[in-house]
Amino acid sequence: MTTVEQRREYELTLYVNGASDRSARAIADARALLDLHLAGRHRLLIVDVNDEPAAFLRSGVLAAPALVRDHPLPARRIVGDLSDTQKVLTVLDLLRRPAPPSEPSRGR
């Protein structure tokens, strides 16, 4: 019997360039941000452009590091420093939308 992996609410890809300090910082920043704000609701794929140049070229991303929200569509991307959490959340549209207000309760 095979199991089907359940799709997470958000699917993201982080493109990095080798084992540089900048890449390590981008990985740490992305993981921390996603674990804090999307815990249990995301899947993060990390792609080293040196190891997978074809994937990088297909992505349309022009520089690394770059974090791409692949799902839900439309895709959104941010390139460069990922340490400004609010900026990353805003650009990738990862901010939680407030629940619609509930109807007021009626008295007896």
N, CA, C and O of each residue as an XYZ file, in Angstrom:
432
protein
N       0.847     -1.178      0.000
C       0.000      0.000      0.000
C       0.892      1.241      0.000
O       1.823      1.342      0.799
N       0.610      2.162     -0.879
C       1.400      3.383     -0.935
C       0.669      4.513     -0.231
O      -0.560      4.552     -0.178
N       1.449      5.416      0.297
C       0.835      6.570      0.936
C       1.074      7.788      0.062
O       2.106      7.898     -0.599
N       0.140      8.675      0.064
C       0.245      9.902     -0.703
C       0.585     11.017      0.271
O      -0.096     11.211      1.278
N       1.661     11.755     -0.047
C       2.044     12.860      0.816
C       0.993     13.954      0.715
O       0.636     14.393     -0.378
N       0.510     14.384      1.863
C      -0.499     15.426      1.896
C       0.145     16.766      1.530
O       1.217     17.103      2.031
N      -0.501     17.507      0.675
C       0.026     18.810      0.252
C      -0.115     19.795      1.398
O      -1.171     19.906      2.021
N       0.953     20.495      1.659
C       0.940     21.527      2.684
C       0.249     22.763      2.130
O       0.105     22.916      0.917
N      -0.168     23.627      3.014
C      -0.831     24.850      2.590
C       0.101     25.727      1.756
O      -0.329     26.363      0.793
N       1.387     25.756      2.135
C       2.376     26.549      1.413
C       3.536     25.652      0.988
O       4.027     24.838      1.770
N       3.962     25.813     -0.259
C       5.145     25.126     -0.763
C       6.107     26.187     -1.257
O       5.751     27.041     -2.069
N       7.351     26.123     -0.749
C       8.354     27.133     -1.067
C       9.647     26.471     -1.499
O       9.956     25.350     -1.093
N      10.402     27.186     -2.332
C      11.721     26.729     -2.753
C      12.715     27.837     -2.449
O      12.494     28.999     -2.790
N      13.816     27.461     -1.802
C      14.896     28.385     -1.523
C      16.071     28.017     -2.425
O      16.599     26.908     -2.348
N      16.473     28.954     -3.279
C      17.621     28.757     -4.160
C      18.827     29.408     -3.509
O      18.797     30.589     -3.163
N      19.899     28.624     -3.342
C      21.133     29.122     -2.743
C      22.294     28.813     -3.680
O      22.182     27.993     -4.591
N      23.415     29.495     -3.431
C      24.584     29.343     -4.285
C      25.742     28.769     -3.481
O      26.546     29.513     -2.919
N      25.823     27.445     -3.429
C      26.930     26.783     -2.746
C      26.849     26.859     -1.235
O      25.824     27.223     -0.658
N      27.964     26.502     -0.612
C      28.026     26.416      0.851
C      28.640     27.684      1.445
O      29.473     27.608      2.348
N      28.235     28.831      0.946
C      28.773     30.102      1.423
C      28.080     30.525      2.718
O      27.048     29.974      3.102
N      28.672     31.514      3.375
C      28.044     32.074      4.575
C      26.679     32.680      4.241
O      25.730     32.562      5.017
N      26.595     33.325      3.083
C      25.333     33.939      2.667
C      24.252     32.874      2.463
O      23.098     33.085      2.837
N      24.616     31.748      1.882
C      23.656     30.655      1.693
C      23.223     30.079      3.031
O      22.035     29.839      3.249
N      24.173     29.856      3.926
C      23.842     29.312      5.255
C      22.922     30.249      6.009
O      21.994     29.801      6.682
N      23.173     31.551      5.903
C      22.325     32.539      6.572
C      20.916     32.537      5.969
O      19.929     32.633      6.698
N      20.822     32.429      4.641
C      19.518     32.397      3.981
C      18.724     31.157      4.401
O      17.519     31.242      4.638
N      19.392     30.019      4.494
C      18.722     28.784      4.925
C      18.226     28.929      6.352
O      17.082     28.589      6.651
N      19.078     29.432      7.236
C      18.687     29.609      8.636
C      17.535     30.603      8.768
O      16.588     30.359      9.515
N      17.612     31.724      8.045
C      16.547     32.733      8.106
C      15.224     32.170      7.590
O      14.180     32.375      8.208
N      15.264     31.462      6.458
C      14.037     30.910      5.878
C      13.418     29.869      6.810
O      12.213     29.894      7.058
N      14.233     28.964      7.322
C      13.703     27.937      8.225
C      13.099     28.546      9.488
O      12.020     28.142      9.921
N      13.793     29.516     10.075
C      13.288     30.147     11.300
C      11.963     30.865     11.039
O      11.016     30.737     11.815
N      11.908     31.609      9.959
C      10.692     32.340      9.619
C       9.527     31.389      9.374
O       8.432     31.598      9.898
N       9.755     30.350      8.585
C       8.678     29.421      8.257
C       8.248     28.599      9.461
O       7.056     28.356      9.652
N       9.207     28.168     10.274
C       8.855     27.399     11.469
C       8.040     28.236     12.449
O       7.150     27.715     13.122
N       8.337     29.515     12.531
C       7.626     30.389     13.453
C       6.247     30.769     12.931
O       5.269     30.737     13.677
N       6.166     31.129     11.656
C       4.914     31.675     11.119
C       4.048     30.677     10.363
O       2.854     30.915     10.181
N       4.623     29.569      9.923
C       3.854     28.581      9.156
C       4.073     27.170      9.685
O       4.051     26.209      8.915
N       4.281     27.039     10.960
C       4.581     25.733     11.565
C       3.546     24.692     11.148
O       2.345     24.873     11.348
N       4.036     23.601     10.564
C       3.158     22.504     10.163
C       2.328     22.783      8.924
O       1.529     21.941      8.516
N       2.505     23.959      8.315
C       1.682     24.320      7.156
C       2.526     24.629      5.926
O       2.065     25.308      5.008
N       3.768     24.130      5.906
C       4.624     24.433      4.767
C       5.556     23.272      4.451
O       5.813     22.393      5.274
N       6.048     23.315      3.218
C       7.115     22.416      2.792
C       8.171     23.294      2.138
O       7.860     24.090      1.252
N       9.419     23.151      2.573
C      10.515     23.950      2.031
C      11.490     23.036      1.304
O      12.006     22.077      1.878
N      11.734     23.340      0.045
C      12.721     22.630     -0.764
C      13.911     23.573     -0.929
O      13.741     24.731     -1.309
N      15.110     23.077     -0.646
C      16.314     23.886     -0.800
C      17.078     23.373     -2.016
O      17.397     22.187     -2.101
N      17.369     24.267     -2.951
C      18.050     23.917     -4.190
C      19.358     24.706     -4.267
O      19.356     25.937     -4.244
N      20.469     23.980     -4.357
C      21.774     24.614     -4.572
C      21.947     24.755     -6.078
O      21.971     23.759     -6.802
N      22.068     25.987     -6.546
C      22.136     26.224     -7.989
C      23.364     25.593     -8.626
O      23.372     25.337     -9.830
N      24.396     25.340     -7.842
C      25.586     24.666     -8.380
C      25.320     23.185     -8.631
O      25.852     22.606     -9.577
N      24.495     22.575     -7.781
C      24.177     21.154     -7.918
C      23.044     20.906     -8.907
O      22.997     19.856     -9.548
N      22.134     21.865     -9.033
C      20.962     21.692     -9.891
C      20.745     22.916    -10.782
O      19.735     23.607    -10.650
N      21.687     23.186    -11.686
C      21.553     24.387    -12.520
C      20.308     24.375    -13.409
O      19.741     25.433    -13.679
N      19.876     23.207    -13.864
C      18.691     23.142    -14.724
C      17.444     23.590    -13.964
O      16.603     24.301    -14.513
N      17.324     23.176    -12.708
C      16.175     23.592    -11.887
C      16.187     25.096    -11.681
O      15.142     25.747    -11.701
N      17.379     25.639    -11.483
C      17.517     27.078    -11.297
C      17.094     27.818    -12.564
O      16.368     28.809    -12.488
N      17.539     27.348    -13.719
C      17.184     27.995    -14.979
C      15.684     27.912    -15.256
O      15.086     28.878    -15.728
N      15.076     26.766    -14.965
C      13.629     26.597    -15.174
C      12.816     27.511    -14.266
O      11.707     27.910    -14.621
N      13.359     27.845    -13.094
C      12.601     28.631    -12.116
C      12.378     30.071    -12.549
O      11.431     30.716    -12.100
N      13.246     30.578    -13.420
C      13.140     31.970    -13.818
C      13.764     32.933    -12.821
O      13.719     34.148    -13.016
N      14.342     32.399    -11.761
C      15.019     33.217    -10.768
C      16.360     33.627    -11.350
O      17.035     32.824    -11.994
N      16.748     34.880    -11.124
C      17.972     35.391    -11.743
C      19.158     35.480    -10.792
O      20.291     35.657    -11.241
N      18.920     35.359     -9.486
C      20.007     35.492     -8.515
C      19.675     34.649     -7.287
O      18.521     34.288     -7.054
N      20.704     34.346     -6.516
C      20.516     33.570     -5.288
C      21.230     34.310     -4.160
O      22.251     34.954     -4.404
N      20.722     34.235     -2.944
C      19.583     33.431     -2.540
C      18.260     34.053     -2.982
O      18.118     35.272     -3.087
N      17.305     33.170     -3.234
C      15.954     33.581     -3.595
C      14.976     32.598     -2.965
O      15.160     31.383     -3.043
N      13.949     33.133     -2.350
C      12.896     32.303     -1.756
C      11.643     32.495     -2.598
O      11.184     33.619     -2.801
N      11.092     31.377     -3.088
C       9.938     31.410     -3.978
C       8.779     30.676     -3.326
O       8.919     29.534     -2.891
N       7.636     31.340     -3.263
C       6.405     30.661     -2.836
C       5.797     30.068     -4.098
O       5.270     30.784     -4.949
N       5.882     28.730     -4.202
C       5.387     28.025     -5.383
C       3.891     27.737     -5.302
O       3.199     27.724     -6.320
N       3.411     27.513     -4.119
C       1.995     27.184     -3.906
C       1.546     27.842     -2.628
O       2.263     27.750     -1.632
N       0.425     28.491     -2.591
C      -0.565     28.606     -3.656
C      -0.150     29.614     -4.719
O       0.652     30.517     -4.481
N      -0.723     29.424     -5.891
C      -0.476     30.347     -6.996
C      -1.208     31.649     -6.741
O      -2.215     31.631     -6.034
N      -0.768     32.765     -7.267
C       0.382     32.906     -8.132
C       1.673     32.833     -7.335
O       1.720     33.179     -6.155
N       2.719     32.373     -8.009
C       4.029     32.289     -7.362
C       4.504     33.695     -7.015
O       4.220     34.664     -7.719
N       5.231     33.773     -5.912
C       5.836     35.046     -5.490
C       7.269     34.752     -5.100
O       7.580     33.644     -4.662
N       8.158     35.746     -5.256
C       9.571     35.511     -4.943
C      10.205     36.739     -4.335
O       9.797     37.876     -4.571
N      11.223     36.459     -3.541
C      12.042     37.513     -2.963
C      13.499     37.085     -3.107
O      13.844     35.931     -2.853
N      14.344     38.019     -3.513
C      15.748     37.737     -3.755
C      16.598     38.521     -2.772
O      16.316     39.682     -2.477
N      17.646     37.871     -2.265
C      18.597     38.561     -1.393
C      18.404     38.232      0.071
O      18.059     37.108      0.434
N      18.629     39.219      0.897
C      18.594     39.072      2.346
C      17.198     38.694      2.828
O      16.214     39.349      2.483
N      17.119     37.635      3.627
C      15.831     37.168      4.159
C      15.679     37.466      5.645
O      14.789     36.920      6.296
N      16.532     38.320      6.184
C      16.509     38.559      7.632
C      15.396     39.493      8.081
O      15.053     39.509      9.263
N      14.818     40.277      7.164
C      13.714     41.169      7.513
C      12.407     40.380      7.410
O      11.778     40.324      6.353
N      12.018     39.779      8.524
C      10.870     38.870      8.548
C       9.613     39.518      7.999
O       8.920     38.915      7.180
N       9.307     40.720      8.428
C       8.077     41.382      7.981
C       8.078     41.588      6.472
O       7.050     41.416      5.816
N       9.229     41.957      5.923
C       9.335     42.158      4.477
C       9.112     40.846      3.732
O       8.386     40.813      2.739
N       9.729     39.768      4.201
C       9.581     38.464      3.549
C       8.123     38.008      3.609
O       7.572     37.551      2.608
N       7.501     38.132      4.776
C       6.099     37.735      4.927
C       5.199     38.531      3.993
O       4.271     37.982      3.398
N       5.472     39.819      3.864
C       4.648     40.681      3.022
C       4.858     40.378      1.539
O       3.888     40.197      0.803
N       6.109     40.321      1.097
C       6.402     40.089     -0.322
C       5.867     38.735     -0.775
O       5.323     38.621     -1.873
N       6.015     37.710      0.060
C       5.554     36.374     -0.316
C       4.083     36.145      0.023
O       3.545     35.062     -0.211
N       3.446     37.160      0.567
C       2.033     37.097      0.951
C       1.774     35.897      1.867
O       0.904     35.066      1.606
N       2.555     35.835      2.946
C       2.433     34.747      3.909
C       1.744     35.182      5.196
O       1.605     34.392      6.129
N       1.318     36.428      5.245
C       0.667     36.916      6.455
C      -0.684     36.253      6.600
O      -1.423     36.089      5.630
N      -0.990     35.878      7.814
C      -2.293     35.263      8.070
C      -3.388     36.266      7.837
O      -3.328     37.403      8.306
N      -4.361     35.843      7.129
C      -5.512     36.701      6.918
C      -6.445     36.544      8.117
O      -6.676     35.427      8.579
N      -6.975     37.641      8.619
C      -7.870     37.522      9.773
C      -9.132     36.760      9.400
O      -9.631     36.868      8.279
N      -9.632     36.003     10.338
C     -10.878     35.270     10.123
C     -12.011     36.281     10.012
O     -11.966     37.333     10.649
N     -13.022     35.972      9.212
C     -14.145     36.906      9.123
C     -14.842     37.015     10.459
O     -14.905     36.042     11.210
N     -15.368     38.194     10.765
C     -16.016     38.355     12.077
C     -17.239     37.448     12.166
O     -17.968     37.253     11.194
N     -17.434     36.911     13.344
C     -18.609     36.051     13.542
C     -19.814     36.924     13.829
O     -19.696     38.077     14.244
N     -20.959     36.343     13.597
C     -22.183     37.096     13.870
C     -22.330     37.289     15.375
O     -21.998     36.398     16.157
N     -22.829     38.455     15.777
C     -23.018     38.655     17.224
C     -24.062     37.689     17.759
O     -25.032     37.355     17.079
N     -23.842     37.249     18.991
C     -24.816     36.323     19.580
C     -26.085     37.082     19.908
O     -26.068     38.266     20.247
N     -27.152     36.378     19.797
C     -28.465     36.999     20.066
C     -28.894     36.663     21.484
O     -28.700     35.545     21.960
N     -29.461     37.616     22.128
C     -29.952     37.410     23.495
C     -31.148     36.498     23.536
O     -31.760     36.233     22.502
N     -31.491     36.016     24.700
C     -32.632     35.105     24.815
C     -33.917     35.810     24.710
O     -34.974     35.183     24.787
